[in-house]
Amino acid sequence: MSRSRSKTPRRTRRAESAAKSIRSQRGKSLAIESLLERRKPCRKVRGIAAALLPYESDGRVAVEAFQRHLAATQRAGLMNAVNMDTGYVNYLSDAQKLDVLRWTREAVGKGVPFVAGAYIEGQAGEIVALYRRQMDAIVSFGGIPILFQTARLHGKSAGEKAATYKAVCRGYSEVLAFELGSMFAPNGEIFDEDTVRRLMDVPEIKGMKPSSLDRLVELQRLALRDQHRPDFRIYTGNDLGINMIEYGSDYLLGLATFAPEKFAERDRLWEAGDPAYYVLSDALQYLGNVAFREPVPAYKHSAAVFLHLAGRIPSDLTHPQNPQRPGWEREILQDCARRLNC
């Protein structure tokens, strides 16, 4: 029996739309056979973990636990990303974001690179100036800025968006672009192909993180990258398709903050061509399916529960404005940890 479009789950509609877009891309079809040919065994992966900002049981930021977790992530072989949505950047003041940058530099050491979010939503002023002020602060601590989208560019043409990003990025040595699905935050949007291609033409933008939660959309991004700018890095943000590294993607994942050592181990297994990769990848995929179920922003509570279970942070509290998971979250995440041998 047929169902009306209004009753079709949103994620299914997104997948159908993405599949149609990919099939029509430059008149080519990315069929399963061609996708299998795109796999790149034994490639070295660049992994970045978007760090959770933990809290003490009294509601204060758990600074020491945060710094220990950043240092452990760095030792495991992943780069850190702070002031991301995993770190509640949408709830932090400018002063708090500066604190996070300072804590990060102290934790990872002098000269060690890290990524940090430039977030301007809700701030008054001209878009370019607002972004550059955030980026200057990030660069002053030795970080690499990643540009969160702003709703003020929604509805603009691809050319207008690209012109804004070009003005924002002019003169910086390295900037990343963030494509954030609206299921994460209302300021996010999924760019059309023309916009993505134009962003790839901005020389200062060295890579892009799509967070569509849609494997087909991110495969499309990789295909466009390979055709248009092969040196451009795509950092998958698709926590429901973590094996995107097999197709030439790097990653910047909130899921990686749950178990950075396991992600680093998985990456090494892929590089070595070790079939043990598949067992660990399956366990991480299971964790991603559990953690990133709707409502998606509540994944940060899942992260807090998981890291608290692991003894890495002092409580499972989140920022007070963040959506919460049910009381049985601990039980299901214990099963995730068991499968990962954590």
N, C-alpha and C positions, 0 to 999 in steps of 0.2 A: 504494500500500500504506500502510495507517495505521501510525502510530508511537505508542508509549506516551508518556504525559506525561513520564515520567522521562527519556526520551531527547530531549525537545524542548529546544532551547537556552534558557538562562535568559532572555536578552534577548527572545526570541520569546514566551515565556510572559508576561513583564511587559507586552509590547505588547498581547497578546491580552486580558489582564486589564484594562489601562487602557482599551482600546477598549470593552470591555463596560461598564465603569464610566461612560465618557463617554456611551454610547448610552442608559444608563438615567438619566442625570442629569436630575432634575426632569422626567422623562418626555419629554425632547427628544432629538433625534438631531443630533449635529454631523457631518453628512454633508460630503463634499468640497465640494459647492456652497455650503453655508453657511460653511464655513471660508474659501473664497475671498472671500466677501463681508466677512469680518472683517479682511482686509488693510487696512493704514493707510499708504498711500503718503505720502511727504514728511513724516513725523513726525520730530521731533527725538528722538534716542535718548540715553539716559544710559548710558554705558559705563564699566564698572569692570574693571580687570585685577587678578587675583589673582597677586601677585608671587612668582616663584621666589626662594628663598634660595640664592645661588650659593656655591661653595666654591673655594678655592685648590687647587692641585695637591698641597699638603701636608696638606689636610684642614681647614684653618682656614676660617671664614666669610670670603668675599671681600667685606668691608664696602664698600670703595670702589666696586667693580663693582655691588654691590647699590644703593648710593645713586645712582650714575650712571643705572642702569636705571630707578629710581623717578622721577628727574628727567626722563628722556626720555619716560617714559610720561605724566607730567603735561604736558609740553610738547606732546605729540601730541594732547591733549584728553581723555584718559581719567583717571578717578580711580584711585588705587591702593588695593588691599586687601592687608594684610599679616597675618602670623600666621594664614594660612589653611592648608588642607591642602597647597596648592602651596608654601607656605613651611615645611612640616614641623612645623606647630604641635603635632601629636600626639607629636613627639619632643623638643620643647624644654622646658627648665625654666622656671619663672617668671622667673628672672633673665635668661635668654636672651630670653624674650618681651619683657621690659622693654627690653633692648638693642635689639631690632628696632623697638620703638616710638620710641625715642630716635633711632636712625639714620633712621627714616622722617621724623620731624619735621624733622631737620636737612636732609634731602634735598629735601623738597617746599616748605619755607619756612613762615614764620609765617602762621597763619590759613588755610592751604590744607587743605580737608577730606580725610580718608582713612578707610577702613574697616579694622577690625582684629577678628580672631577672639577670642571669649571661649570658652575650651575648658577644661572641668573634669574630663574623664574620668580616672579613676584616682586622684582626689584624695579625701582623707577629709574629711568634714564635711557640713553641711546644704546641700542643693542651692542654695537661694536665696542664702544667704550666699556660697557659692563663686562663683556667677555674678557677684554684685554686686561682689565684690572684684576680679575680673578686669575688669569693666566700669568700675569707678572708675579703675583704672590706665589703661585706654584713653582715657577721657574726660579724664584729667589731661594727656594729650598732645594733646588736641584731636581725637581720633578718634571714629568712630561704631562702637559695638559691634555685632557680628553674633554671634548665639548658636548655637554648635555644639550639636547634640543630645547628650544623655547616655543611655546604656543604662539608667540607673536609672529612666528614665521609660517604658521599653519595657513594654508590657502594661497601662499605665494607661489609664483612660478618657479620651475627648476632653475632658470637663469637668475632670478632674484635671490633665491636661497644660496646658490653658489657664489654670487657676487658678495653677499654678506659674509660667508665663510672665508672668502678670499681676503676681504678687508680685515676680518678678525685675526687671521693667521699670518698676515704679512710680517716678515722679519723674524719669526720664531724658527728655531732649528728643527723641531719635531712637534707635531700636534696629531692627536687622534680624534676621529669623529665618532660620535655615539648615536646609533639609530635605535631608539628605545620604543618598544611597542607600547601602545596605550593601555594594555593590561597591567603594565608596571606603574605608569604615571600619566596623568592627563596631558602633560606637556610633550609627551612622546608621539611619534608617528612613524609609519613605515614609508620610507622614501620610494618614489618611483624610479625606474631604471635611468631615466634621463638625469635626475638629480644625483644619483650615485655616480654616474659617469662624470658629471661635471665636478663633483667633489674630488674624484680621482685626479682631475686635472689641476688641482691646487697643489703646487709643489711642496708646501710645508706640511700638508696632511700626508703622513706616511702610512696610515692604516685606518681601519674602520671597525667598529664593534657593532654588528647587528644583534639586536635582542628581540627577535620576532617570535620566539618559541615555535618556529616553523622551519623544519629541515629544508623544504623545497625553496623557500625564500633565500635561505643562506647558501644553498647550492647555486642558485641564480647569481648571487653576489660573487661567488668564486669563479663562475664561468665568465662573468663580465670582467673581473680582475684579470683573468688569464688572457683575455682577448685585448684588453685596453691598457692595462698597466701592470705587467707581471711582477714588478718589485713591490707593489702595494700589498700590505698585510691585511688579511681579513681575520679578525679575532672573534671567533664565534662566541656569541652570547646565548646560544641555544642550549639551555641546560637539559632539554628533553632530547637532544641529539648530540651527546658529548663525543661520539665517535666521528665527528666532522673533521678531526685531525687526519683521518684516513684519506680525505679528499683534498688536502692541501691547506687546511685552515689552521691557524694558531687559535688561542683562546684567551678570553678575559671573562672569567666565570665567577659568579657569586657562589656557585656550588663548590668551587675549588677551596674556599675558605673552610668548608666542613672538614676536609681531610687533605691538606696540601701535600703531605708525604705520599699519599696514595695516588694522587694525580701525577706527581713527579715520577713515581715508580712506573705507572702506566705509560708515560711518555718514553721512559728509557726502554721499556719492553718493546714498544713499537719501533723505536730507532734500531734496536738490536735484532728485530725480526723474530722475537721470541713469542710463540703462540700462547704463552701464559698471559699475554696482553688481553686476550678475549675474556678470560675469566674475570680479571680485574675490571675491564671495561663494562662488562655486564653488571657487576656489583655497583659500580658508580652510576650506571644508567638507572638502576633501580632506585638508588638514593635520589637521583634527579627527578624521577617520576613522582616519588613521594613528596619531596620538598617543594616542588614547583606546581603543585596542584592549585586550583582556585580556592580562595582568592590569592593570586600570585604574590602580592607584596608580603603576605604572611610567611613567605619562605625565610624571612629574616628571623622570625620566631623559631622556625624549625632549626635554623643554624644555631641559635642560642641554646636550644634544648640539646642539640647534638654535641656542641662543644662543651656544654656543662656536664653532660654524661661522660665525656672523655676527660674531664678534670682540667680542661684548659682555660676555662673562665669561671668566675666565682658564682654566677647565677644564670638563670635562663631568662632574665628580664630583657625586654627590648626597650627602645624608645617608647614613651607612653602613647604616642600617636600611631604607632605601627599596629596593623591588624594582628590578631592573635590566633593561634591554633587551639584545637580542643584539648581537653585534659589527657586524652589517650595518645597524644603525640609522642610522649616519651617511650611508650611501648613499641610503637611502630618504628621509631628511630633506633631503638635497641636492636631490632631485627636488621635494620640497615647496617649498623655497626658490626653485628655478628657476621654478616656476609662479606664485609670488608676486612674482617679479622682485626678490627681496631681495638 
